[in-house]
Amino acid sequence: MGKIEPLQTLLKVYKDKHNCLMKYLPEKTIHQLTNTYFLDEDNETLYLDDMIFFVDKSTGLIEKRGKVIKITDDKIVLRIQNKYNVTFLKEDYYLFKKVRKRKNKKDFYESLLNSLR
């Protein structure tokens, strides 16, 4: 049996999904999501080494956060605190991406992707 997603109908109505989620997610979650933005995979691209937060769609609580080390069509593998790797199904979580203030390997991966097209 699948998980219940209470905010699913609201997200279909609103264009600005980030502000909608910030309004309805628990205060505990919102406090930890400062300097992040909702990753809408239709409009945004996820790269290796991006710091992301997995927010459970059914509870609205942060499950884990870490750096992306592998991306497939339906799964993302995170490196957690340089200790262990965890695999998550994309469809069970809202993804929030940490805003980077300084350059990292993202620019390299983005230019590599563009050169391969």
N, C-alpha and C positions, 0 to 999 in steps of 0.2 A: 504494500500500500504506500502511495506517494506521500510526501510531506505536504502539509497545508501551508499555503502562502497567503497570509492575510492582506498584504499590500498589492497583490497582483492586479486587481481591478483598478486601483488608484494609479498605478504606474502606466497602465494602458491609456488612461485619460490625459495625464499630464505630459507635456513636452519636456519640462525641466525636471527630470527624474531625481537629480541630486537634491534639489531643494525639497521635493516631496518626501524623499527618504529622511532628510534631516529633520523634517517636521514630525514624522511619525515613528521613527526609531526610538528605542529607550534612551533616556538621558545618559546612562552609563556608556552606551555605545557611541553616542554623538560626541561625548567628551573625548573619547579616544581617536575620533576621526578628524581631528583638526589638521589642517594642511593636506587634506586628501580631496579627491573628487570621485564621483561615481563613474565606473568604467562601463560605458555602454559599448559593447563589442561591435555593434553595427556602425558606430561612428568613430571609435577609438581603437588603437592597436596596442596590444600588450607585447612588451619586449622582454628578453632575458635580462636579468639583474634588476628589474623593476621591483620596488617594494610595494606589496599589495596586502590588503586586509580582506579576509573572508568573513562576511557577515551572514549568519544563518538566516535563510528566508522565512523559516517558520517561527523563530524566536526573536530575531532582530539583534541578537548578541554576537559579538566578535568571537569567531571560532579560533582562528589563528591568524598570524601575520608573519610574513617572511619574504625572502627574495625569490623571484621566479628563476628556476633552473631548467624547466622543461615545459613545453606547451604542446598539447595535441588538440584534436578537434573537440574532445569532450572532457579532457582532464588537464589540470595544472599541477606541477610538482614544485613545492616550495622548499627552500633551505631555511630551517628554523634555527636561529641563533648559532649558526655554524656548528651545530651538533648533529642534527638528523634531518632527513627528508620526509615530507608528507605529501601524499597525493590526494587531490580533491576533485570531485565532479563539479564542473562549472555550473550545471543547472540547479544545484542545491544552494547556491550562495550568491549574494550580491558582492560584487568586487569593487573595492575602493583602492585607488592608486595614490600613492604618496607623491606629493609635489616635490620635485627636485629643485634645490636652490643652486646647486653646482652641477657641472657637466659630469656625466659618468659614461659608461659604455653604451648607453642608449643611442647616442649620436652615431657611434660606430655601427651598431646593429641596424639602425634605420638606414644609413647610407649603404650598407651592405645589401639590405633587402631591396632598396631602390635600384642598385646596380645589377641585381640578378633578374629584375623584371624585364 
